[in-house]
Amino acid sequence: MSSFDRRIASWLYGEVPKGTILEAIELFLKFQRESPIQLKDCHLHLAKCYIAKNDYETAVNWLEQALQLPVKDSEVNKIIVI
């Protein structure tokens, strides 16, 4: 993590997160299994984790799954505001 990333993480979280990519994947997968709803953000974060592990095939799989999910009005509004 670059010094800039550390400063941003410190500002956002109060300290630099100490978790690993594997721990993040486990938590996102647990959310996917236990949540009654599917969130595109969760799919995106899983893809980013797999990219960080250089597992591009799995990352693409999660991104393709995200594309299959319906778009909610709040997601559209986020895109339009940006």
Jmol script that loads the backbone (N, CA, C; Angstrom):
load data "model"
ATOM      1  N   MET A   1       0.852  -1.168   0.000  1.00  0.00           N
ATOM      2  CA  MET A   1       0.000   0.000   0.000  1.00  0.00           C
ATOM      3  C   MET A   1       0.898   1.230   0.000  1.00  0.00           C
ATOM      4  N   SER A   2       0.623   2.159  -0.902  1.00  0.00           N
ATOM      5  CA  SER A   2       1.445   3.368  -0.989  1.00  0.00           C
ATOM      6  C   SER A   2       1.192   4.272   0.209  1.00  0.00           C
ATOM      7  N   SER A   3       2.075   5.227   0.419  1.00  0.00           N
ATOM      8  CA  SER A   3       1.895   6.145   1.552  1.00  0.00           C
ATOM      9  C   SER A   3       0.614   6.962   1.383  1.00  0.00           C
ATOM     10  N   PHE A   4       0.278   7.304   0.145  1.00  0.00           N
ATOM     11  CA  PHE A   4      -0.972   8.031  -0.103  1.00  0.00           C
ATOM     12  C   PHE A   4      -2.165   7.160   0.290  1.00  0.00           C
ATOM     13  N   ASP A   5      -2.149   5.886  -0.130  1.00  0.00           N
ATOM     14  CA  ASP A   5      -3.236   4.970   0.216  1.00  0.00           C
ATOM     15  C   ASP A   5      -3.355   4.813   1.728  1.00  0.00           C
ATOM     16  N   ARG A   6      -2.214   4.745   2.397  1.00  0.00           N
ATOM     17  CA  ARG A   6      -2.228   4.617   3.865  1.00  0.00           C
ATOM     18  C   ARG A   6      -2.856   5.846   4.524  1.00  0.00           C
ATOM     19  N   ARG A   7      -2.537   7.028   3.996  1.00  0.00           N
ATOM     20  CA  ARG A   7      -3.123   8.248   4.567  1.00  0.00           C
ATOM     21  C   ARG A   7      -4.626   8.283   4.348  1.00  0.00           C
ATOM     22  N   ILE A   8      -5.076   7.894   3.159  1.00  0.00           N
ATOM     23  CA  ILE A   8      -6.508   7.877   2.878  1.00  0.00           C
ATOM     24  C   ILE A   8      -7.205   6.852   3.766  1.00  0.00           C
ATOM     25  N   ALA A   9      -6.631   5.651   3.874  1.00  0.00           N
ATOM     26  CA  ALA A   9      -7.218   4.611   4.726  1.00  0.00           C
ATOM     27  C   ALA A   9      -7.263   5.069   6.176  1.00  0.00           C
ATOM     28  N   SER A  10      -6.199   5.719   6.616  1.00  0.00           N
ATOM     29  CA  SER A  10      -6.143   6.227   7.980  1.00  0.00           C
ATOM     30  C   SER A  10      -7.232   7.271   8.208  1.00  0.00           C
ATOM     31  N   TRP A  11      -7.424   8.128   7.235  1.00  0.00           N
ATOM     32  CA  TRP A  11      -8.451   9.162   7.333  1.00  0.00           C
ATOM     33  C   TRP A  11      -9.846   8.537   7.338  1.00  0.00           C
ATOM     34  N   LEU A  12     -10.069   7.534   6.493  1.00  0.00           N
ATOM     35  CA  LEU A  12     -11.388   6.902   6.399  1.00  0.00           C
ATOM     36  C   LEU A  12     -11.702   6.015   7.597  1.00  0.00           C
ATOM     37  N   TYR A  13     -10.734   5.221   8.022  1.00  0.00           N
ATOM     38  CA  TYR A  13     -10.988   4.190   9.023  1.00  0.00           C
ATOM     39  C   TYR A  13     -10.423   4.512  10.398  1.00  0.00           C
ATOM     40  N   GLY A  14      -9.682   5.599  10.530  1.00  0.00           N
ATOM     41  CA  GLY A  14      -9.044   5.900  11.793  1.00  0.00           C
ATOM     42  C   GLY A  14      -7.685   5.236  11.911  1.00  0.00           C
ATOM     43  N   GLU A  15      -7.473   4.182  11.157  1.00  0.00           N
ATOM     44  CA  GLU A  15      -6.179   3.507  11.078  1.00  0.00           C
ATOM     45  C   GLU A  15      -6.165   2.703   9.790  1.00  0.00           C
ATOM     46  N   VAL A  16      -5.006   2.263   9.402  1.00  0.00           N
ATOM     47  CA  VAL A  16      -4.879   1.458   8.190  1.00  0.00           C
ATOM     48  C   VAL A  16      -5.499   0.087   8.453  1.00  0.00           C
ATOM     49  N   PRO A  17      -6.415  -0.372   7.592  1.00  0.00           N
ATOM     50  CA  PRO A  17      -6.986  -1.701   7.796  1.00  0.00           C
ATOM     51  C   PRO A  17      -5.888  -2.763   7.820  1.00  0.00           C
ATOM     52  N   LYS A  18      -6.055  -3.736   8.698  1.00  0.00           N
ATOM     53  CA  LYS A  18      -5.016  -4.743   8.879  1.00  0.00           C
ATOM     54  C   LYS A  18      -5.386  -6.096   8.279  1.00  0.00           C
ATOM     55  N   GLY A  19      -6.510  -6.192   7.597  1.00  0.00           N
ATOM     56  CA  GLY A  19      -6.936  -7.446   7.008  1.00  0.00           C
ATOM     57  C   GLY A  19      -6.124  -7.800   5.773  1.00  0.00           C
ATOM     58  N   THR A  20      -6.269  -9.043   5.356  1.00  0.00           N
ATOM     59  CA  THR A  20      -5.588  -9.512   4.159  1.00  0.00           C
ATOM     60  C   THR A  20      -6.606  -9.656   3.026  1.00  0.00           C
ATOM     61  N   ILE A  21      -6.110  -9.852   1.836  1.00  0.00           N
ATOM     62  CA  ILE A  21      -6.979 -10.078   0.683  1.00  0.00           C
ATOM     63  C   ILE A  21      -7.809 -11.343   0.906  1.00  0.00           C
ATOM     64  N   LEU A  22      -7.189 -12.388   1.411  1.00  0.00           N
ATOM     65  CA  LEU A  22      -7.917 -13.637   1.654  1.00  0.00           C
ATOM     66  C   LEU A  22      -9.026 -13.456   2.677  1.00  0.00           C
ATOM     67  N   GLU A  23      -8.778 -12.663   3.720  1.00  0.00           N
ATOM     68  CA  GLU A  23      -9.817 -12.388   4.708  1.00  0.00           C
ATOM     69  C   GLU A  23     -10.965 -11.602   4.088  1.00  0.00           C
ATOM     70  N   ALA A  24     -10.628 -10.648   3.236  1.00  0.00           N
ATOM     71  CA  ALA A  24     -11.665  -9.863   2.558  1.00  0.00           C
ATOM     72  C   ALA A  24     -12.513 -10.768   1.669  1.00  0.00           C
ATOM     73  N   ILE A  25     -11.867 -11.652   0.928  1.00  0.00           N
ATOM     74  CA  ILE A  25     -12.604 -12.579   0.065  1.00  0.00           C
ATOM     75  C   ILE A  25     -13.548 -13.433   0.906  1.00  0.00           C
ATOM     76  N   GLU A  26     -13.053 -13.955   2.024  1.00  0.00           N
ATOM     77  CA  GLU A  26     -13.901 -14.779   2.895  1.00  0.00           C
ATOM     78  C   GLU A  26     -15.124 -14.006   3.362  1.00  0.00           C
ATOM     79  N   LEU A  27     -14.928 -12.747   3.764  1.00  0.00           N
ATOM     80  CA  LEU A  27     -16.053 -11.945   4.246  1.00  0.00           C
ATOM     81  C   LEU A  27     -17.058 -11.623   3.135  1.00  0.00           C
ATOM     82  N   PHE A  28     -16.548 -11.273   1.959  1.00  0.00           N
ATOM     83  CA  PHE A  28     -17.459 -10.992   0.846  1.00  0.00           C
ATOM     84  C   PHE A  28     -18.220 -12.245   0.421  1.00  0.00           C
ATOM     85  N   LEU A  29     -17.545 -13.390   0.408  1.00  0.00           N
ATOM     86  CA  LEU A  29     -18.223 -14.638   0.049  1.00  0.00           C
ATOM     87  C   LEU A  29     -19.272 -15.015   1.096  1.00  0.00           C
ATOM     88  N   LYS A  30     -18.963 -14.771   2.358  1.00  0.00           N
ATOM     89  CA  LYS A  30     -19.935 -15.031   3.421  1.00  0.00           C
ATOM     90  C   LYS A  30     -21.167 -14.153   3.228  1.00  0.00           C
ATOM     91  N   PHE A  31     -20.947 -12.886   2.904  1.00  0.00           N
ATOM     92  CA  PHE A  31     -22.069 -11.985   2.648  1.00  0.00           C
ATOM     93  C   PHE A  31     -22.905 -12.506   1.480  1.00  0.00           C
ATOM     94  N   GLN A  32     -22.228 -12.930   0.420  1.00  0.00           N
ATOM     95  CA  GLN A  32     -22.932 -13.455  -0.761  1.00  0.00           C
ATOM     96  C   GLN A  32     -23.805 -14.653  -0.392  1.00  0.00           C
ATOM     97  N   ARG A  33     -23.287 -15.538   0.446  1.00  0.00           N
ATOM     98  CA  ARG A  33     -24.030 -16.746   0.841  1.00  0.00           C
ATOM     99  C   ARG A  33     -25.211 -16.412   1.741  1.00  0.00           C
ATOM    100  N   GLU A  34     -25.023 -15.490   2.677  1.00  0.00           N
ATOM    101  CA  GLU A  34     -26.007 -15.271   3.726  1.00  0.00           C
ATOM    102  C   GLU A  34     -26.985 -14.133   3.453  1.00  0.00           C
ATOM    103  N   SER A  35     -26.674 -13.271   2.527  1.00  0.00           N
ATOM    104  CA  SER A  35     -27.535 -12.116   2.264  1.00  0.00           C
ATOM    105  C   SER A  35     -28.705 -12.508   1.368  1.00  0.00           C
ATOM    106  N   PRO A  36     -29.891 -12.007   1.694  1.00  0.00           N
ATOM    107  CA  PRO A  36     -31.047 -12.286   0.834  1.00  0.00           C
ATOM    108  C   PRO A  36     -31.012 -11.467  -0.460  1.00  0.00           C
ATOM    109  N   ILE A  37     -30.137 -10.471  -0.514  1.00  0.00           N
ATOM    110  CA  ILE A  37     -30.032  -9.648  -1.719  1.00  0.00           C
ATOM    111  C   ILE A  37     -28.630  -9.776  -2.306  1.00  0.00           C
ATOM    112  N   GLN A  38     -28.518  -9.547  -3.583  1.00  0.00           N
ATOM    113  CA  GLN A  38     -27.226  -9.554  -4.266  1.00  0.00           C
ATOM    114  C   GLN A  38     -26.863  -8.111  -4.597  1.00  0.00           C
ATOM    115  N   LEU A  39     -25.694  -7.692  -4.185  1.00  0.00           N
ATOM    116  CA  LEU A  39     -25.254  -6.326  -4.439  1.00  0.00           C
ATOM    117  C   LEU A  39     -24.126  -6.306  -5.463  1.00  0.00           C
ATOM    118  N   LYS A  40     -24.251  -5.400  -6.419  1.00  0.00           N
ATOM    119  CA  LYS A  40     -23.185  -5.253  -7.418  1.00  0.00           C
ATOM    120  C   LYS A  40     -21.866  -4.852  -6.765  1.00  0.00           C
ATOM    121  N   ASP A  41     -21.948  -4.020  -5.720  1.00  0.00           N
ATOM    122  CA  ASP A  41     -20.730  -3.580  -5.036  1.00  0.00           C
ATOM    123  C   ASP A  41     -19.958  -4.766  -4.470  1.00  0.00           C
ATOM    124  N   CYS A  42     -20.664  -5.735  -3.917  1.00  0.00           N
ATOM    125  CA  CYS A  42     -20.002  -6.908  -3.357  1.00  0.00           C
ATOM    126  C   CYS A  42     -19.294  -7.692  -4.463  1.00  0.00           C
ATOM    127  N   HIS A  43     -19.965  -7.837  -5.603  1.00  0.00           N
ATOM    128  CA  HIS A  43     -19.341  -8.524  -6.744  1.00  0.00           C
ATOM    129  C   HIS A  43     -18.093  -7.763  -7.205  1.00  0.00           C
ATOM    130  N   LEU A  44     -18.207  -6.446  -7.251  1.00  0.00           N
ATOM    131  CA  LEU A  44     -17.078  -5.617  -7.674  1.00  0.00           C
ATOM    132  C   LEU A  44     -15.897  -5.760  -6.716  1.00  0.00           C
ATOM    133  N   HIS A  45     -16.175  -5.721  -5.415  1.00  0.00           N
ATOM    134  CA  HIS A  45     -15.086  -5.850  -4.447  1.00  0.00           C
ATOM    135  C   HIS A  45     -14.452  -7.234  -4.503  1.00  0.00           C
ATOM    136  N   LEU A  46     -15.254  -8.264  -4.732  1.00  0.00           N
ATOM    137  CA  LEU A  46     -14.690  -9.600  -4.903  1.00  0.00           C
ATOM    138  C   LEU A  46     -13.778  -9.631  -6.125  1.00  0.00           C
ATOM    139  N   ALA A  47     -14.226  -9.034  -7.215  1.00  0.00           N
ATOM    140  CA  ALA A  47     -13.399  -8.981  -8.425  1.00  0.00           C
ATOM    141  C   ALA A  47     -12.083  -8.261  -8.142  1.00  0.00           C
ATOM    142  N   LYS A  48     -12.136  -7.142  -7.424  1.00  0.00           N
ATOM    143  CA  LYS A  48     -10.918  -6.398  -7.095  1.00  0.00           C
ATOM    144  C   LYS A  48      -9.966  -7.240  -6.243  1.00  0.00           C
ATOM    145  N   CYS A  49     -10.527  -7.996  -5.315  1.00  0.00           N
ATOM    146  CA  CYS A  49      -9.686  -8.870  -4.484  1.00  0.00           C
ATOM    147  C   CYS A  49      -8.985  -9.912  -5.350  1.00  0.00           C
ATOM    148  N   TYR A  50      -9.732 -10.518  -6.266  1.00  0.00           N
ATOM    149  CA  TYR A  50      -9.119 -11.540  -7.122  1.00  0.00           C
ATOM    150  C   TYR A  50      -8.103 -10.933  -8.086  1.00  0.00           C
ATOM    151  N   ILE A  51      -8.337  -9.710  -8.521  1.00  0.00           N
ATOM    152  CA  ILE A  51      -7.343  -9.024  -9.351  1.00  0.00           C
ATOM    153  C   ILE A  51      -6.055  -8.817  -8.544  1.00  0.00           C
ATOM    154  N   ALA A  52      -6.209  -8.427  -7.276  1.00  0.00           N
ATOM    155  CA  ALA A  52      -5.039  -8.229  -6.417  1.00  0.00           C
ATOM    156  C   ALA A  52      -4.249  -9.522  -6.242  1.00  0.00           C
ATOM    157  N   LYS A  53      -4.942 -10.666  -6.350  1.00  0.00           N
ATOM    158  CA  LYS A  53      -4.276 -11.968  -6.246  1.00  0.00           C
ATOM    159  C   LYS A  53      -3.805 -12.478  -7.604  1.00  0.00           C
ATOM    160  N   ASN A  54      -3.993 -11.669  -8.657  1.00  0.00           N
ATOM    161  CA  ASN A  54      -3.651 -12.050 -10.032  1.00  0.00           C
ATOM    162  C   ASN A  54      -4.474 -13.240 -10.532  1.00  0.00           C
ATOM    163  N   ASP A  55      -5.663 -13.414  -9.972  1.00  0.00           N
ATOM    164  CA  ASP A  55      -6.586 -14.464 -10.400  1.00  0.00           C
ATOM    165  C   ASP A  55      -7.639 -13.799 -11.294  1.00  0.00           C
ATOM    166  N   TYR A  56      -7.216 -13.506 -12.513  1.00  0.00           N
ATOM    167  CA  TYR A  56      -8.055 -12.728 -13.419  1.00  0.00           C
ATOM    168  C   TYR A  56      -9.289 -13.486 -13.898  1.00  0.00           C
ATOM    169  N   GLU A  57      -9.176 -14.774 -14.060  1.00  0.00           N
ATOM    170  CA  GLU A  57     -10.316 -15.562 -14.518  1.00  0.00           C
ATOM    171  C   GLU A  57     -11.479 -15.480 -13.513  1.00  0.00           C
ATOM    172  N   THR A  58     -11.169 -15.617 -12.232  1.00  0.00           N
ATOM    173  CA  THR A  58     -12.205 -15.518 -11.200  1.00  0.00           C
ATOM    174  C   THR A  58     -12.735 -14.090 -11.114  1.00  0.00           C
ATOM    175  N   ALA A  59     -11.848 -13.112 -11.260  1.00  0.00           N
ATOM    176  CA  ALA A  59     -12.281 -11.710 -11.229  1.00  0.00           C
ATOM    177  C   ALA A  59     -13.277 -11.433 -12.353  1.00  0.00           C
ATOM    178  N   VAL A  60     -12.964 -11.899 -13.550  1.00  0.00           N
ATOM    179  CA  VAL A  60     -13.874 -11.696 -14.686  1.00  0.00           C
ATOM    180  C   VAL A  60     -15.212 -12.384 -14.423  1.00  0.00           C
ATOM    181  N   ASN A  61     -15.174 -13.558 -13.805  1.00  0.00           N
ATOM    182  CA  ASN A  61     -16.400 -14.270 -13.470  1.00  0.00           C
ATOM    183  C   ASN A  61     -17.296 -13.426 -12.560  1.00  0.00           C
ATOM    184  N   TRP A  62     -16.708 -12.819 -11.531  1.00  0.00           N
ATOM    185  CA  TRP A  62     -17.492 -11.973 -10.625  1.00  0.00           C
ATOM    186  C   TRP A  62     -18.018 -10.733 -11.333  1.00  0.00           C
ATOM    187  N   LEU A  63     -17.234 -10.166 -12.224  1.00  0.00           N
ATOM    188  CA  LEU A  63     -17.699  -8.992 -12.973  1.00  0.00           C
ATOM    189  C   LEU A  63     -18.843  -9.365 -13.916  1.00  0.00           C
ATOM    190  N   GLU A  64     -18.745 -10.518 -14.548  1.00  0.00           N
ATOM    191  CA  GLU A  64     -19.831 -10.964 -15.427  1.00  0.00           C
ATOM    192  C   GLU A  64     -21.110 -11.208 -14.632  1.00  0.00           C
ATOM    193  N   GLN A  65     -20.969 -11.773 -13.428  1.00  0.00           N
ATOM    194  CA  GLN A  65     -22.146 -11.975 -12.583  1.00  0.00           C
ATOM    195  C   GLN A  65     -22.774 -10.632 -12.200  1.00  0.00           C
ATOM    196  N   ALA A  66     -21.931  -9.646 -11.920  1.00  0.00           N
ATOM    197  CA  ALA A  66     -22.437  -8.318 -11.550  1.00  0.00           C
ATOM    198  C   ALA A  66     -23.235  -7.708 -12.690  1.00  0.00           C
ATOM    199  N   LEU A  67     -22.787  -7.940 -13.918  1.00  0.00           N
ATOM    200  CA  LEU A  67     -23.508  -7.402 -15.076  1.00  0.00           C
ATOM    201  C   LEU A  67     -24.895  -8.011 -15.232  1.00  0.00           C
ATOM    202  N   GLN A  68     -25.092  -9.201 -14.700  1.00  0.00           N
ATOM    203  CA  GLN A  68     -26.383  -9.876 -14.811  1.00  0.00           C
ATOM    204  C   GLN A  68     -27.402  -9.380 -13.787  1.00  0.00           C
ATOM    205  N   LEU A  69     -26.934  -8.682 -12.750  1.00  0.00           N
ATOM    206  CA  LEU A  69     -27.834  -8.194 -11.707  1.00  0.00           C
ATOM    207  C   LEU A  69     -28.598  -6.975 -12.203  1.00  0.00           C
ATOM    208  N   PRO A  70     -29.849  -6.818 -11.756  1.00  0.00           N
ATOM    209  CA  PRO A  70     -30.619  -5.639 -12.164  1.00  0.00           C
ATOM    210  C   PRO A  70     -30.023  -4.359 -11.586  1.00  0.00           C
ATOM    211  N   VAL A  71     -30.194  -3.284 -12.305  1.00  0.00           N
ATOM    212  CA  VAL A  71     -29.708  -1.981 -11.857  1.00  0.00           C
ATOM    213  C   VAL A  71     -30.800  -1.329 -11.023  1.00  0.00           C
ATOM    214  N   LYS A  72     -30.421  -0.825  -9.862  1.00  0.00           N
ATOM    215  CA  LYS A  72     -31.369  -0.145  -8.981  1.00  0.00           C
ATOM    216  C   LYS A  72     -31.282   1.351  -9.221  1.00  0.00           C
ATOM    217  N   ASP A  73     -32.359   2.065  -8.922  1.00  0.00           N
ATOM    218  CA  ASP A  73     -32.389   3.513  -9.110  1.00  0.00           C
ATOM    219  C   ASP A  73     -31.259   4.210  -8.364  1.00  0.00           C
ATOM    220  N   SER A  74     -30.928   3.753  -7.156  1.00  0.00           N
ATOM    221  CA  SER A  74     -29.868   4.408  -6.386  1.00  0.00           C
ATOM    222  C   SER A  74     -28.517   4.273  -7.094  1.00  0.00           C
ATOM    223  N   GLU A  75     -28.291   3.138  -7.787  1.00  0.00           N
ATOM    224  CA  GLU A  75     -27.046   2.956  -8.525  1.00  0.00           C
ATOM    225  C   GLU A  75     -26.996   3.892  -9.728  1.00  0.00           C
ATOM    226  N   VAL A  76     -28.106   4.071 -10.383  1.00  0.00           N
ATOM    227  CA  VAL A  76     -28.176   4.975 -11.526  1.00  0.00           C
ATOM    228  C   VAL A  76     -27.916   6.393 -11.069  1.00  0.00           C
ATOM    229  N   ASN A  77     -28.531   6.789  -9.949  1.00  0.00           N
ATOM    230  CA  ASN A  77     -28.322   8.135  -9.421  1.00  0.00           C
ATOM    231  C   ASN A  77     -26.868   8.364  -9.059  1.00  0.00           C
ATOM    232  N   LYS A  78     -26.181   7.354  -8.521  1.00  0.00           N
ATOM    233  CA  LYS A  78     -24.765   7.483  -8.176  1.00  0.00           C
ATOM    234  C   LYS A  78     -23.942   7.763  -9.428  1.00  0.00           C
ATOM    235  N   ILE A  79     -24.233   7.063 -10.495  1.00  0.00           N
ATOM    236  CA  ILE A  79     -23.499   7.231 -11.736  1.00  0.00           C
ATOM    237  C   ILE A  79     -23.744   8.604 -12.322  1.00  0.00           C
ATOM    238  N   ILE A  80     -24.987   9.049 -12.294  1.00  0.00           N
ATOM    239  CA  ILE A  80     -25.340  10.340 -12.872  1.00  0.00           C
ATOM    240  C   ILE A  80     -24.677  11.484 -12.105  1.00  0.00           C
ATOM    241  N   VAL A  81     -24.611  11.396 -10.779  1.00  0.00           N
ATOM    242  CA  VAL A  81     -24.007  12.441  -9.957  1.00  0.00           C
ATOM    243  C   VAL A  81     -22.515  12.526 -10.208  1.00  0.00           C
ATOM    244  N   ILE A  82     -21.879  11.407 -10.421  1.00  0.00           N
ATOM    245  CA  ILE A  82     -20.428  11.391 -10.638  1.00  0.00           C
ATOM    246  C   ILE A  82     -20.169  12.005 -11.967  1.00  0.00           C
TER     247      ILE A  82
END
end "model"
wireframe off; spacefill off
backbone 0.3
color backbone group
